[in-house]
Amino acid sequence: MQQIVVEVEDVSKAEMLLELLKALNFVNVVKASEKEHLQANTTTLQEASDFFSLAGLWENREVSLESIRQKAWPKK
């Protein structure tokens, strides 16, 4: 018996792949790692909270597209 591990980034595509594997008569066991799925959701929530912690970072600063360009590409 052989074992194959497949990592899929998109949850909906992973579910579709699991359903396909379950339909095959020569596949004995199909398991999904719920732990990794929960960790991915936790990371997304952490990133969202980090985003909001930066609220007000640019407050009282005048930043324009032109000033950014001048700093990035100074004329010689």
N, C-alpha and C positions, 0 to 999 in steps of 0.2 A: 504494500500500500504506500502511496506517495502523499506527501502533504505539500500544499502550495500556499504561500502567504502573499496576499495582494493588498497594497495600500492604495486607497482611493481618496482623493481630496474632496470631491463633491458628494455629499451625503445622499442626494437623490439618485445619483448614478450608482452609488454603492448598493442602495436598496434594490435597484433594478438588476444589478449583477447578482445579488443574493437570490432573487426570485428566479432568475435564469438558471443558476446552479441547482436550486432545489428541484427544478423541472427535469433535470437530466437524470436518467435512470442509473448511470454508472457512478454518480457522486453519492457517497455514503453519509457524510456529515458536513453541514454548512453552519459555521459559527461566525458571528460578528462581534467585534470587540467593543462593547459598550463603554468601557473605561476610557478608551481613546476618544470616542465620540463626546463624552462628557468633558474631557479635558479641552477639546477644541472649543466647545461652547463657553467654558470658563475663561479661556484666553480671550475670546471675543468680548466677554463682559468686562474683563480687566482693561482691554484696549479702549472700550467705550468710557470707562471711568477715568482713564488717563487723559482722554481727549477733553473731558469736561474740567479736569484739574488745570488745564491751560487757559481756561476762560479768563479774559481780561489781560492776557499777556501783552497785547499790542495797545492797551488802553493808554491814552495821552501820548501816543507816538504818531507822527505824521509819516506814513510810509506810502509811497506811490510807486507805480510801475517804473516811472522814469528814474527815481532815486535808486531803486534796486538795480536797474540797468547800468547806471553810472558807477555804482560800486563794483558791479560784477565785471564790467568791461570799461575800465578807465581809458580815456584817450591819452595817447602817448605824445 
